Amino acid sequence: MMDTILSINNISKRYGKIQAVSNLSLEVNRGQVFGLLGPNGSGKTTTLSVILDLIKANSGTFQWFGQAPSKESRKRIGSVIESPNFFPYLSPVINLKIVADIKDHGYDDIDRVLNLTGLYDRRNTRFKTFSFGMKQRLAVASALLGNPDVLILDEPTNGLDPQGIAHIRELILLIASQGTTIIIASHLLDEVQKICSHVAVLSKGKKLFDGKVSEVLAISDSYELSAENIEQLTMIVRTHPSFSSVTPGIEKIQVYFKEIVNPEEINLFFFKQGVILTHLSERKRSLEQHFLELLDQNK
Amino acid sequence: MIKLLKIEYKKILTYKIFWILTGLYFLFLSLGLLMSEFMINNMVDNMNRRLPIPLPHVTIYFFPWVWQNITFFATIRYVLIFPAIVIIILITNEFTFKTIRQNVINGMSKAEFLISKLMLILLISIVVTVLLTAGTIIIGVSHTSDLTLALVLEKSSFMLGFFITMLTFQVYALFFGFILRNTGLSIALFTLYVFIVEPILYYFLKSPIVFKNDISPYLPVNAVLRVTEYPAIQVLKNIMGLNLQNSISFAVCSLPVFYAALMVGIVYWVLVKRDL
């Protein structure tokens, strides 16, 4: 049985003339690393702000842990939304103590999260002296405080240097491996591809697509083919029942199918027609291509 | 409740601006209180130069009138503005640093956030009232010759008036902070209202041309200042024909409390309605 952590039902939010989120429905289950993928302004942060009670949706509902949202459910969620928000004149330790107080935790977890994010040595320096990367890491530390059931990260690697990005990603994978459900908003496909198990693609506040990242990557809708007689090959491929289109070439042709066709089937198809393939390679559609196609379709 | 105060305590503990302003407030307050007798007598001396029969010097630090005199000088606009500005800074900081957002994300309700600021105001008012009570007793004891407990306690209810003034005036400041959310703007508009807008309104409303009945006592800041309206100084009474307050009146106290409660209600409503 699936254990539903978050369910969003038909949420819409409008800012004046701009429809930031429209009729969004989502479900996030326990243990998933769920990516909210979309370009800037696609409604990712608005969606996260709604489910964290920062802003009120115009319509729609959402449930955390199968219950109506409350401050108690928020105490079980660790979040980093947009910028790291801390008191600049307080040290990380005091800032984290405030977070612990609000969440009804003790202070014994503070050293652990500071160590995890590499900020332990700077624990008593004021927040305003931190570099952006350190501020972002403190935000992650604060989200991790007290081992929350769910971690929400909004563009967690934004503005970080490559080393910082690698560090944060490792940390996210580590936390995910411990079974924590993670929701990540990102405009970086690469990031979602590397970290997430599930993904929902947003554009202009609408959900275009959602599913397992592995399934999205498994979709193979084109093949590169080659044979002795390219012209004959091109003619015959058009008779395949799932044929969609072909890009001719001198050495190889690229064939698109309307549905998933496995390589074995293709090989057999041509063999029966008396054509021996000299080259057969599956062209996997990457999340990026898929994403751009989906965006194109919705223009 | 204790938890919310613990959080507020952490927010101000190492905040320099808070301690600098608080220090300035106490400095200003103590200097003002210790200098007020001298300044009044200076005024008397100046007047005496033009008067055929010289007025006697005043003393304001003896029991039981010291309660009334000290609470009057401790609640003039120039002194009250300090804790009000502190409150505005502490509240608007939360919007500037977006820490109110983070507090809510972490599991604080908007109502709890408002309550935590009200608790802070309550605590500041209690602390200042206790300190001023101690100071008044010291000043009073050293300026009163025939000391009895009854004499000391006689007008001590003025301290309650002081407490109400502190509390309600800071709630007014809280109102500006929560509604405007911007530090500079809130301080500027609050100061402008207290020192310029309301005094102008006051004279405007006081003149019988505008309204038949004088509604100037209903102005919010004036309502607060009327809690401890005049110092008990015989000279003032004689010259200006003032009717001295004898005690703190429940009716006078209830008006600023009503305004403060109304403002807290509006702030709560706006806070719940508005996106963070």
HADDOCK unambig.tbl for C-alpha pairs under 7 A between the chains (distance, minus, plus):
assign (segid A and resid 52 and name CA) (segid B and resid 105 and name CA) 5.81 0.50 0.50
assign (segid A and resid 54 and name CA) (segid B and resid 101 and name CA) 6.77 0.50 0.50
assign (segid A and resid 54 and name CA) (segid B and resid 275 and name CA) 5.98 0.50 0.50
assign (segid A and resid 54 and name CA) (segid B and resid 276 and name CA) 5.25 0.50 0.50
assign (segid A and resid 55 and name CA) (segid B and resid 275 and name CA) 4.49 0.50 0.50
assign (segid A and resid 55 and name CA) (segid B and resid 276 and name CA) 6.17 0.50 0.50
assign (segid A and resid 56 and name CA) (segid B and resid 275 and name CA) 6.63 0.50 0.50
assign (segid A and resid 71 and name CA) (segid B and resid 107 and name CA) 4.58 0.50 0.50
assign (segid A and resid 71 and name CA) (segid B and resid 108 and name CA) 6.04 0.50 0.50
assign (segid A and resid 71 and name CA) (segid B and resid 109 and name CA) 5.97 0.50 0.50
assign (segid A and resid 72 and name CA) (segid B and resid 107 and name CA) 6.30 0.50 0.50
assign (segid A and resid 74 and name CA) (segid B and resid 105 and name CA) 6.42 0.50 0.50
assign (segid A and resid 74 and name CA) (segid B and resid 106 and name CA) 5.99 0.50 0.50
assign (segid A and resid 74 and name CA) (segid B and resid 107 and name CA) 4.78 0.50 0.50
assign (segid A and resid 75 and name CA) (segid B and resid 106 and name CA) 5.69 0.50 0.50
assign (segid A and resid 75 and name CA) (segid B and resid 107 and name CA) 4.70 0.50 0.50
assign (segid A and resid 85 and name CA) (segid B and resid 97 and name CA) 6.12 0.50 0.50
assign (segid A and resid 85 and name CA) (segid B and resid 98 and name CA) 5.69 0.50 0.50
assign (segid A and resid 85 and name CA) (segid B and resid 99 and name CA) 5.51 0.50 0.50
assign (segid A and resid 85 and name CA) (segid B and resid 102 and name CA) 6.26 0.50 0.50
assign (segid A and resid 86 and name CA) (segid B and resid 97 and name CA) 6.52 0.50 0.50
assign (segid A and resid 86 and name CA) (segid B and resid 99 and name CA) 5.88 0.50 0.50
assign (segid A and resid 87 and name CA) (segid B and resid 97 and name CA) 6.48 0.50 0.50
assign (segid A and resid 87 and name CA) (segid B and resid 99 and name CA) 6.97 0.50 0.50
assign (segid A and resid 89 and name CA) (segid B and resid 15 and name CA) 6.26 0.50 0.50
assign (segid A and resid 90 and name CA) (segid B and resid 14 and name CA) 6.61 0.50 0.50
assign (segid A and resid 94 and name CA) (segid B and resid 10 and name CA) 6.82 0.50 0.50
assign (segid A and resid 98 and name CA) (segid B and resid 7 and name CA) 5.75 0.50 0.50
assign (segid A and resid 99 and name CA) (segid B and resid 106 and name CA) 6.68 0.50 0.50
assign (segid A and resid 101 and name CA) (segid B and resid 3 and name CA) 7.00 0.50 0.50
assign (segid A and resid 101 and name CA) (segid B and resid 7 and name CA) 6.77 0.50 0.50
assign (segid A and resid 102 and name CA) (segid B and resid 106 and name CA) 6.55 0.50 0.50
assign (segid A and resid 102 and name CA) (segid B and resid 107 and name CA) 6.25 0.50 0.50
assign (segid A and resid 102 and name CA) (segid B and resid 108 and name CA) 6.14 0.50 0.50
assign (segid A and resid 103 and name CA) (segid B and resid 106 and name CA) 6.36 0.50 0.50
assign (segid A and resid 103 and name CA) (segid B and resid 107 and name CA) 6.11 0.50 0.50
